[in-house]
Amino acid sequence: MDLITKLFDRYKRNRPHVGFRIIKTVTAVFLCALAGELHDQPVYFSMIAAVICMQNTTGETLEAAFNQVIGTVIGGVFGVALLYLELLIGLERFMPLYYLVCSLFLIPVILTTLIIKKSSASALACIVFLSIAVFRLGTAYPWLYALQRVIDIIIGVAAAFLINIILPNRPEDERETSAPE
């Protein structure tokens, strides 16, 4: 019986719950949605950025935001480079070949983050690159599409940072000990 009591007590202490980070994340995502609706812009990428950027404290969010901006710029530069290369050489979007080219372009994207010692920006740099390279549809100005994706990411980063400033941090002993929510 003692074992069952211990297990039940452990469950009560560690059961999943709607914590403060979840509330802040949901609020930041909703703020991105409102901003997108007000400007009649898609909200998908800003929402993703807000989720990735939200951390327990303002300081942690600021560090994540800095990494996201670096990753966004790197991914954006390589995305524009691929789109201009596509226009320059008349690369048709024959999908297996184009997807191979996109996949191979991830090598310099990731290497760039490693060279500048920002490996924590690698994932977002790849996401931004792929969002530009794969989702761009028919605009004559690749840089304009890339710029919009960069702005989307920055809106998400700003929303996460703003919510982390507005909503106070909880005391250290009340914070969730689980993985990112």
trRosetta pair geometry for C-beta under 8 A, 3 or more apart (Angstrom, degrees):
i j d omega theta_ij theta_ji phi_ij phi_ji
1 4 5.7 -54 -154 36 40 111
1 5 6.4 42 150 -20 69 106
2 5 5.7 -55 -150 36 32 113
2 6 6.4 34 153 -20 65 106
3 6 5.7 -54 -148 35 31 112
3 7 6.4 29 155 -17 65 106
4 7 5.8 -54 -146 38 31 111
4 8 6.2 30 155 -18 65 108
5 8 5.8 -56 -146 38 28 110
5 9 6.3 29 154 -19 64 107
6 9 5.7 -55 -147 37 29 111
6 10 6.3 32 154 -21 64 107
7 10 5.6 -53 -147 35 30 113
7 11 6.4 33 153 -20 64 104
8 11 5.6 -51 -149 34 33 113
8 12 6.5 35 152 -21 65 103
9 12 5.7 -52 -149 33 32 112
9 13 6.5 28 154 -15 64 106
10 13 5.9 -59 -151 38 31 108
10 14 6.1 -10 164 14 67 117
11 14 6.4 -80 -137 56 24 86
11 15 5.6 47 166 -63 69 96
12 15 6.3 -22 -129 -10 22 115
14 177 7.8 -64 -123 62 88 116
16 178 7.3 43 -109 -66 77 164
18 22 5.2 -113 -157 80 67 144
18 23 6.8 84 161 -53 97 88
19 22 5.3 106 57 7 64 101
19 23 7.3 -122 110 -2 39 91
19 175 7.8 71 -175 -162 135 44
19 176 4.3 -18 -119 -54 176 121
19 178 8.0 174 -3 34 148 114
19 181 6.5 -164 50 -56 109 158
20 23 5.5 -54 -150 36 37 113
20 24 6.3 35 153 -17 69 105
20 56 7.8 74 88 -141 108 73
20 167 7.5 174 -174 147 102 129
20 170 5.1 174 -7 -25 165 132
20 174 7.7 64 -10 123 129 109
20 175 7.6 -73 42 -117 119 60
20 176 7.6 -160 37 -18 77 101
21 24 5.7 -52 -144 39 34 110
21 25 6.2 37 154 -22 66 106
21 54 6.6 134 -168 143 85 111
21 55 7.5 -51 -131 172 117 22
21 56 5.6 -53 -82 -95 119 65
21 175 8.0 59 -32 -153 112 83
21 176 6.0 -89 16 21 122 130
21 180 7.8 -120 145 -149 144 59
21 181 5.1 134 100 27 111 127
22 25 5.7 -55 -146 36 30 112
22 26 6.3 28 157 -17 65 107
22 181 4.6 -83 -74 134 85 148
23 26 6.0 -54 -146 37 28 109
23 27 6.3 28 154 -19 63 110
23 167 7.5 178 110 -154 108 163
24 27 5.7 -57 -147 38 30 113
24 28 6.3 30 156 -19 66 106
24 54 5.7 161 113 -157 103 125
24 160 7.8 74 149 -148 101 68
24 163 5.1 143 -162 136 84 120
24 164 6.3 63 -169 -82 139 66
24 167 5.5 -146 -98 60 101 150
25 28 5.9 -56 -147 36 29 109
25 29 6.4 28 155 -18 65 107
25 50 7.1 135 -155 137 64 93
25 51 5.9 57 -162 -119 111 63
25 54 4.5 178 -93 79 81 168
25 160 7.8 6 -114 -118 58 96
25 181 6.5 -161 4 90 150 100
26 29 5.8 -55 -147 37 30 111
26 30 6.3 29 154 -18 64 108
27 30 5.8 -56 -148 38 30 111
27 31 6.3 35 152 -22 64 105
27 163 5.0 146 100 -135 114 138
27 167 7.2 117 57 -35 160 140
28 31 5.5 -51 -148 34 32 115
28 32 6.7 37 150 -21 63 100
28 50 4.0 -179 133 -173 112 123
28 51 7.8 175 89 -63 118 43
28 53 7.8 -133 159 73 157 104
28 54 5.7 -172 26 -75 154 122
28 156 7.5 77 155 -162 108 64
28 159 4.4 125 -162 133 82 100
28 160 4.6 47 -150 -88 155 56
28 162 7.6 142 -114 61 91 85
28 163 4.4 -111 -71 5 90 149
29 32 5.6 -50 -155 32 34 114
29 33 6.6 36 147 -20 64 103
29 47 4.9 53 -144 -145 88 90
29 50 5.2 178 -77 90 58 138
29 51 6.4 34 -76 -59 112 87
29 159 7.7 129 -62 127 21 142
30 33 5.4 -50 -150 33 37 115
30 34 6.5 38 151 -19 67 102
31 34 5.7 -51 -148 35 33 111
31 35 6.4 34 152 -19 64 105
31 50 7.5 157 61 -117 97 153
31 159 4.4 167 92 -146 121 117
31 162 7.2 -148 154 77 166 126
31 163 6.6 -161 -2 -57 148 114
32 35 5.7 -55 -147 37 31 111
32 36 6.3 31 154 -18 65 107
32 43 5.4 128 137 -165 92 104
32 46 4.1 179 -156 121 121 110
32 47 4.8 179 94 -76 146 62
32 49 7.8 149 -106 59 147 92
32 50 5.2 -131 -35 -23 136 142
32 155 6.1 114 -127 129 87 105
32 156 5.4 20 -101 -98 137 71
32 159 5.0 -96 -58 -17 83 169
33 36 5.8 -56 -149 37 29 112
33 37 6.3 28 155 -18 65 107
33 43 5.0 69 -107 -176 53 165
33 47 6.7 41 -57 -80 81 114
34 37 5.8 -56 -146 37 31 110
34 38 6.3 32 156 -21 66 107
35 38 5.9 -55 -147 34 29 112
35 39 6.5 -2 162 8 63 111
35 41 7.8 -31 126 55 76 115
35 43 7.5 130 70 -114 79 105
35 46 7.0 -99 75 137 123 163
35 155 5.8 -170 111 -171 151 128
35 159 7.2 -128 -5 -74 140 122
36 39 6.4 -77 -147 52 26 90
36 40 7.8 14 164 -166 59 1
36 41 4.8 -110 -145 76 73 79
36 42 6.4 -52 -156 125 129 15
36 43 3.4 -113 -10 -74 166 98
36 46 6.5 -175 -58 41 113 138
36 155 7.8 119 -61 132 81 157
37 40 7.3 25 -166 -77 31 41
37 43 7.4 -11 -35 -51 69 132
41 148 7.7 -159 -152 -163 119 108
41 152 7.5 -157 149 -91 124 93
42 45 7.2 62 112 10 104 90
42 152 7.2 -16 87 -108 86 135
43 46 5.5 -69 -160 50 60 108
43 47 5.5 63 144 -30 89 107
43 152 7.8 169 -141 -145 28 105
44 47 6.0 -64 -154 33 23 110
44 48 6.6 20 155 -17 63 106
44 152 7.7 1 70 -174 62 142
45 48 5.6 -49 -147 34 36 112
45 49 6.4 37 153 -20 65 105
45 131 6.2 93 -101 -167 125 161
45 149 5.9 -105 -175 -147 175 73
45 152 3.8 58 85 131 117 137
45 153 5.9 -60 151 -62 107 68
45 156 7.0 -121 129 -24 59 135
46 49 5.6 -52 -148 37 34 114
46 50 6.4 38 152 -23 65 103
46 152 4.5 -117 -50 -174 82 72
46 153 6.8 -144 -97 -80 55 19
46 155 4.1 -29 -125 85 129 109
46 156 3.8 179 -168 -52 55 91
46 159 7.0 83 168 3 104 134
47 50 5.7 -52 -150 32 32 112
47 51 6.6 32 153 -18 64 103
47 156 6.3 -112 -25 -107 10 118
48 51 5.8 -56 -153 35 33 111
48 52 6.3 26 154 -14 67 109
48 127 7.4 -148 138 166 142 145
48 156 6.6 -34 67 -126 50 166
49 52 5.8 -58 -145 41 31 108
49 53 5.8 23 160 -17 67 116
49 68 6.1 108 -153 -172 97 143
49 72 7.9 23 -113 -77 129 126
49 124 7.8 74 -113 -138 81 125
49 152 7.0 153 -5 131 135 73
49 153 4.4 149 -84 -147 147 60
49 154 7.7 -42 156 -21 165 14
49 155 7.3 109 66 71 139 62
49 156 2.6 120 76 86 106 141
49 157 5.4 -64 158 -43 120 69
49 160 7.4 -129 129 -12 75 124
50 53 5.9 -62 -138 42 25 107
50 54 6.2 35 163 -36 64 104
50 156 4.0 -117 -37 -163 72 85
50 157 7.4 -137 -83 -58 53 24
50 159 4.8 -32 -102 82 121 118
50 160 4.6 170 -145 -54 65 97
51 54 6.3 -49 -146 17 24 111
51 156 7.8 -41 10 -172 60 125
52 64 7.1 -172 134 174 73 120
52 68 6.5 131 104 -96 119 125
52 124 6.6 137 144 -84 161 114
52 156 7.7 51 39 138 92 131
53 61 6.1 63 156 -155 85 81
53 64 4.8 152 -146 120 58 116
53 65 5.4 56 -151 -80 122 69
53 68 5.5 -44 -86 -27 104 154
53 156 6.4 147 7 133 130 90
53 157 5.0 158 -88 -118 162 62
53 160 3.8 157 96 56 114 164
53 161 7.1 -56 149 -42 133 76
54 61 6.4 -13 -136 -111 33 109
54 64 7.8 -71 27 88 13 155
54 160 4.5 -131 -70 -142 70 114
54 163 7.4 -20 -112 75 107 126
54 164 7.0 174 -136 -59 70 112
55 60 3.4 -127 131 114 147 111
55 61 4.4 -159 36 -65 98 65
55 63 7.6 8 -1 54 163 93
55 64 5.3 158 -34 -7 122 139
55 160 8.0 74 5 166 66 121
55 164 7.2 26 58 -105 71 146
56 60 5.7 41 48 43 74 149
56 169 7.3 69 150 -139 75 99
56 175 5.7 36 -152 -143 138 127
56 176 7.6 -151 -100 43 116 87
57 60 4.6 94 56 10 83 101
57 61 6.8 -146 95 -4 43 88
57 164 7.2 86 155 -170 25 121
57 169 5.3 23 -118 -113 78 134
58 61 5.5 -57 -146 40 32 112
58 62 6.2 38 153 -25 66 103
58 161 7.5 74 -149 -154 79 67
58 164 4.6 153 -97 138 67 111
58 165 5.8 78 -116 -81 127 61
58 169 6.8 -97 -10 -55 88 116
59 62 5.6 -49 -147 31 30 113
59 63 6.6 29 154 -15 62 102
60 63 5.7 -52 -151 36 34 111
60 64 6.3 32 151 -15 66 106
61 64 5.6 -54 -144 41 34 110
61 65 6.0 40 152 -25 66 106
61 160 5.7 -160 -157 138 119 101
61 161 5.5 163 137 -101 119 62
61 164 4.3 -176 11 -11 164 172
62 65 5.5 -50 -143 34 30 115
62 66 6.5 34 154 -22 62 102
62 161 6.6 80 -85 -123 62 109
63 66 5.7 -50 -149 31 31 112
63 67 6.6 29 152 -14 63 106
64 67 5.7 -56 -150 40 33 112
64 68 6.2 35 151 -22 66 106
64 160 7.7 -67 93 121 122 146
65 68 5.6 -54 -146 36 31 112
65 69 6.4 32 155 -20 65 102
65 157 4.5 115 -138 -170 90 108
65 158 8.0 96 -140 -67 129 38
65 160 6.8 -173 -79 80 103 114
65 161 5.3 23 -73 -65 153 119
66 69 6.0 -53 -149 33 29 109
66 70 6.6 28 152 -16 62 105
67 70 5.7 -55 -150 38 32 111
67 71 6.2 30 153 -16 66 109
67 118 6.3 176 -130 -171 81 107
67 120 4.7 -52 -142 108 146 107
67 121 4.6 -152 -173 -75 78 85
67 124 7.2 121 132 25 85 137
68 71 5.6 -55 -143 42 32 110
68 72 5.9 37 155 -25 66 107
68 121 7.1 -171 -80 -124 21 87
68 124 5.3 -111 -129 -180 66 175
68 153 6.4 -162 162 169 107 110
68 156 8.0 -111 164 92 152 103
68 157 5.1 -177 90 -92 139 123
69 72 5.5 -51 -144 35 30 115
69 73 6.4 30 157 -18 63 104
69 153 7.8 155 -99 123 49 114
69 154 6.8 57 -106 -100 91 87
69 157 6.4 75 -58 -132 86 177
70 73 6.0 -57 -150 35 28 107
70 74 6.4 23 155 -14 64 109
70 113 7.5 111 133 -120 111 90
70 116 7.5 -151 -172 104 130 141
70 118 5.2 -64 125 159 153 163
70 121 4.4 -67 92 -112 106 160
70 125 7.7 -45 119 -68 71 108
71 74 5.8 -57 -145 40 30 108
71 75 6.0 26 160 -13 67 111
71 113 6.8 20 -101 -99 77 129
71 118 7.6 -146 -60 134 77 121
71 121 3.5 -161 -61 -174 92 88
71 122 7.0 -88 -115 -11 112 9
71 123 7.2 -14 -142 68 151 52
71 124 3.3 83 121 83 150 104
71 125 3.9 -116 -156 -49 76 72
71 127 7.7 37 151 41 123 95
71 128 6.4 145 137 3 82 127
72 75 6.0 -58 -142 43 25 107
72 76 5.9 28 157 -22 63 112
72 124 6.4 -41 -54 143 65 116
72 125 7.4 -112 -44 -95 19 56
72 128 5.1 148 -129 -82 53 159
72 149 7.9 -170 -157 125 96 85
72 150 5.3 118 161 -132 112 76
72 153 4.4 -179 -111 99 135 155
72 154 6.9 167 126 -53 171 77
73 76 5.6 -57 -143 38 27 114
73 77 6.3 29 158 -22 64 104
73 150 7.1 62 -87 -130 52 124
74 77 6.0 -53 -148 32 28 109
74 78 6.6 16 158 -7 63 108
74 109 6.2 120 143 -153 105 75
74 112 5.2 171 -150 105 125 134
74 113 6.1 148 103 -65 176 86
74 121 6.7 101 21 134 135 123
74 125 4.2 -20 85 -129 115 122
74 128 7.7 114 75 66 65 131
74 129 7.8 -45 117 -54 73 107
75 78 6.1 -63 -147 44 30 103
75 79 5.9 34 154 -25 67 111
75 109 6.2 48 -99 -148 64 125
75 124 6.8 -114 -19 131 140 63
75 125 4.1 -179 -51 -163 93 50
75 126 6.6 -109 -102 -23 116 11
75 127 6.7 -33 -121 66 163 53
75 128 2.9 114 102 77 145 106
75 129 3.9 -117 -153 -39 84 73
75 130 7.9 -52 -159 8 119 59
75 131 7.8 48 153 35 132 94
75 132 7.0 152 148 6 90 122
76 79 5.5 -54 -142 36 28 114
76 80 6.3 27 160 -16 64 104
76 128 5.7 -50 -49 151 68 128
76 129 7.7 -117 -46 -80 23 58
76 132 6.5 126 -122 -49 51 152
76 146 4.8 119 -159 176 86 107
76 147 7.6 83 -161 -79 131 38
76 149 6.6 177 -102 83 96 107
76 150 4.7 18 -89 -70 149 115
77 80 6.1 -56 -150 37 27 107
77 81 6.4 31 150 -22 62 108
78 81 5.3 -50 -145 35 35 117
78 82 6.5 35 156 -19 66 101
78 105 6.0 146 168 170 117 110
78 108 6.5 167 -115 94 131 105
78 109 4.9 -105 24 -85 171 95
78 112 7.6 -160 -51 5 126 149
78 125 7.7 64 23 173 130 98
78 129 5.0 -14 85 -115 114 117
79 82 6.0 -55 -151 35 30 107
79 83 6.4 26 153 -15 65 107
79 128 6.6 -107 -29 135 136 77
79 129 4.8 -167 -62 -136 91 52
79 130 8.0 -96 -97 -9 110 16
79 131 7.5 -31 -109 70 150 64
79 132 2.9 51 -173 81 145 145
79 133 5.2 -128 -133 -44 81 79
79 136 7.9 143 174 -35 108 129
79 142 7.8 -165 133 171 80 108
79 146 5.1 159 95 -112 116 114
79 149 7.4 -32 93 60 167 150
80 83 5.7 -56 -145 39 33 110
80 84 6.2 30 157 -15 68 106
80 132 7.0 -57 -48 167 54 149
80 142 5.4 137 -138 126 67 109
80 143 5.2 45 -133 -95 127 68
80 146 4.5 -58 -66 -23 96 167
81 84 6.1 -58 -147 40 27 106
81 85 6.2 30 153 -21 63 108
82 85 5.4 -54 -146 37 32 114
82 86 6.3 41 151 -26 65 102
82 101 7.2 140 -148 139 116 110
82 102 7.1 73 -164 -102 159 67
82 105 5.5 -8 -78 -111 131 162
82 129 7.7 84 5 -168 136 93
82 132 7.7 127 55 109 113 106
82 133 5.0 2 89 -109 147 111
83 86 5.4 -47 -150 30 33 118
83 87 6.7 29 151 -14 63 102
83 132 6.8 -91 -36 153 124 101
83 133 6.9 -145 -56 -108 84 60
83 136 6.0 0 -105 63 129 171
83 142 3.2 158 119 -138 138 145
83 145 7.4 167 -112 59 169 125
83 146 7.2 -149 16 -45 144 115
84 87 5.6 -52 -148 39 37 109
84 88 5.9 40 152 -25 68 109
84 142 5.7 -138 -54 48 68 148
85 88 5.5 -53 -138 37 30 114
85 89 6.2 -3 172 10 66 108
85 91 6.9 25 125 -3 79 135
86 89 7.2 -72 -140 50 17 83
86 90 8.0 27 168 -145 49 3
86 91 4.4 -89 -135 54 64 112
86 93 7.8 26 -154 -68 130 82
86 142 7.9 131 49 -81 111 145
87 90 7.5 17 -173 -74 26 41
87 142 6.9 -136 -18 -26 129 127
91 98 7.0 127 152 -99 113 91
91 101 7.3 4 -171 -18 151 174
92 98 7.8 -105 107 -57 50 115
93 98 4.9 10 -146 -56 60 160
94 97 4.6 34 88 32 102 115
94 98 6.1 152 66 -19 48 96
95 98 5.5 -57 -127 43 29 109
95 99 5.8 29 171 -19 67 107
96 99 6.0 -56 -144 38 25 109
96 100 6.5 31 153 -22 61 105
97 100 5.6 -53 -153 32 32 115
97 101 6.6 33 150 -18 65 103
98 101 5.6 -51 -151 35 35 112
98 102 6.4 36 150 -19 66 104
99 102 5.4 -49 -144 37 36 114
99 103 6.2 39 154 -22 65 104
100 103 5.7 -53 -148 36 30 112
100 104 6.3 27 155 -16 64 107
101 104 5.8 -57 -147 39 29 109
101 105 6.3 36 152 -26 64 105
102 105 5.6 -53 -150 30 31 115
102 106 7.4 45 148 -32 59 92
102 129 7.9 152 -162 137 86 100
102 130 6.6 83 177 -115 122 76
102 133 4.9 151 -119 129 108 141
102 134 6.3 55 -130 -64 160 91
103 106 5.9 -41 -169 8 38 116
104 107 6.0 -28 -177 3 52 114
105 108 6.5 -51 -165 38 52 98
105 109 6.4 56 141 -22 73 109
105 129 6.7 -165 120 171 114 134
105 133 6.9 157 68 -89 152 162
106 109 5.2 -58 -147 40 41 119
106 110 5.9 36 159 -17 75 105
106 126 5.5 36 -135 -124 104 104
106 129 6.9 158 -97 91 68 148
106 130 7.9 11 -82 -59 106 99
107 110 6.3 -60 -147 39 24 102
107 111 6.1 21 157 -16 62 113
108 111 5.4 -55 -136 43 35 114
108 112 6.1 46 160 -30 67 101
109 112 6.0 -55 -157 26 25 112
109 113 7.2 18 150 -12 59 102
109 122 7.6 114 129 -150 87 69
109 125 5.1 172 174 135 103 112
109 126 5.7 127 118 -85 141 65
109 129 5.1 -62 -104 -42 153 159
110 113 5.9 -56 -157 35 37 108
110 114 6.5 33 149 -16 68 107
110 122 5.1 43 -129 -146 78 112
110 125 7.2 161 -82 84 46 126
110 126 6.7 16 -66 -65 89 110
111 114 5.5 -58 -148 40 36 111
111 115 6.1 41 153 -26 70 104
112 115 5.7 -49 -144 31 31 113
112 116 6.6 10 162 -1 64 106
112 125 7.3 -159 74 -176 110 158
113 116 6.4 -66 -147 48 29 96
113 118 5.0 -95 -163 84 79 82
113 119 5.7 113 132 -104 106 35
113 121 4.9 -158 -133 77 122 93
113 122 4.4 -168 77 -78 158 73
113 125 5.5 -157 -54 5 127 154
114 117 7.3 28 -177 -82 35 34
114 119 5.7 41 -95 -84 68 90
114 122 7.3 33 -48 -80 78 120
118 121 4.3 10 141 13 110 119
118 122 7.8 163 114 -39 70 69
119 122 5.4 -12 -167 -22 54 119
121 124 5.8 -66 -164 51 59 104
121 125 5.5 65 140 -32 85 108
122 125 5.7 -60 -146 35 27 113
122 126 6.4 25 159 -17 65 106
123 126 5.9 -60 -155 36 29 109
123 127 6.4 28 150 -19 66 107
124 127 5.3 -51 -143 37 39 114
124 128 6.1 37 158 -18 69 103
124 153 7.5 112 -177 -147 118 136
125 128 6.0 -54 -146 38 28 108
125 129 6.2 31 153 -20 62 108
126 129 5.6 -54 -145 37 30 114
126 130 6.2 25 159 -14 65 108
127 130 6.0 -59 -146 40 26 106
127 131 6.2 27 155 -21 64 108
128 131 5.7 -54 -143 35 30 111
128 132 6.4 25 157 -15 63 106
128 149 6.1 137 -154 140 84 122
128 150 7.3 58 -156 -86 131 65
128 153 6.3 -21 -97 -56 117 151
129 132 6.0 -66 -156 39 27 106
129 133 5.9 10 159 -8 68 116
130 133 5.8 -59 -130 47 31 103
130 134 5.2 4 178 2 71 119
130 135 8.0 72 137 -9 62 92
131 134 6.8 -52 -114 48 16 93
131 135 5.3 -16 -171 16 55 128
131 149 5.4 153 110 -143 119 139
132 135 7.1 -49 -99 48 9 89
132 136 5.9 24 180 -42 52 113
132 142 7.8 77 177 -175 107 92
132 145 6.5 131 -142 119 82 102
132 146 4.9 33 -130 -103 135 82
132 149 5.4 -125 -74 23 89 162
133 136 6.9 -41 -138 8 10 111
136 139 6.5 -89 -170 30 95 101
136 142 6.6 17 -156 -128 158 80
136 145 4.8 87 -120 139 104 162
136 146 8.0 -19 -83 -55 128 70
139 142 6.9 145 90 -79 101 38
139 144 6.1 -122 156 73 142 113
139 145 5.0 159 48 -50 146 115
141 144 3.9 53 106 2 116 117
141 145 7.1 155 97 -11 69 80
142 145 5.8 -56 -155 37 40 109
142 146 6.2 37 151 -17 72 108
143 146 5.5 -55 -144 42 35 113
143 147 6.0 42 154 -26 67 105
144 147 5.6 -49 -145 33 29 114
144 148 6.6 33 153 -21 61 102
145 148 5.7 -53 -154 32 32 112
145 149 6.7 30 150 -16 64 103
146 149 5.7 -54 -152 36 35 110
146 150 6.4 36 150 -19 67 105
147 150 5.6 -53 -148 36 33 113
147 151 6.3 35 152 -19 66 104
148 151 5.6 -52 -147 37 32 112
148 152 6.4 40 150 -25 64 102
149 152 5.4 -47 -150 30 34 117
149 153 6.6 33 153 -18 64 102
150 153 5.8 -54 -152 35 32 110
150 154 6.4 30 151 -17 65 108
151 154 5.6 -56 -145 39 33 111
151 155 6.3 40 153 -25 66 102
152 155 5.8 -54 -153 30 29 113
152 156 6.8 26 151 -15 63 104
153 156 5.7 -56 -155 37 34 111
153 157 6.3 34 149 -18 68 106
154 157 5.4 -50 -144 38 36 114
154 158 6.1 38 155 -20 67 106
155 158 5.7 -55 -145 38 29 111
155 159 6.3 32 154 -22 63 105
156 159 5.7 -51 -146 33 30 112
156 160 6.5 28 156 -16 64 104
157 160 6.0 -56 -151 37 30 108
157 161 6.2 25 153 -15 65 111
158 161 5.7 -58 -144 41 30 110
158 162 6.0 32 157 -22 67 109
159 162 5.8 -54 -142 37 27 111
159 163 6.3 24 160 -15 63 107
160 163 6.1 -57 -147 38 27 107
160 164 6.3 25 155 -17 63 111
161 164 5.7 -60 -149 38 29 111
161 165 6.5 28 153 -19 64 105
162 165 5.8 -57 -151 35 31 109
162 166 6.2 24 155 -15 67 110
163 166 5.7 -56 -139 41 32 108
163 167 5.8 5 171 7 71 111
164 167 6.7 -55 -122 53 23 89
164 169 8.0 31 -171 -72 80 85
170 174 4.6 -95 154 82 123 119
170 175 6.0 158 82 -72 112 70
171 174 5.0 79 65 9 83 106
171 175 7.8 -132 96 -29 45 81
172 175 6.1 -40 -160 -1 36 116
176 181 6.8 40 89 -45 169 121
178 181 6.8 75 90 -70 117 86
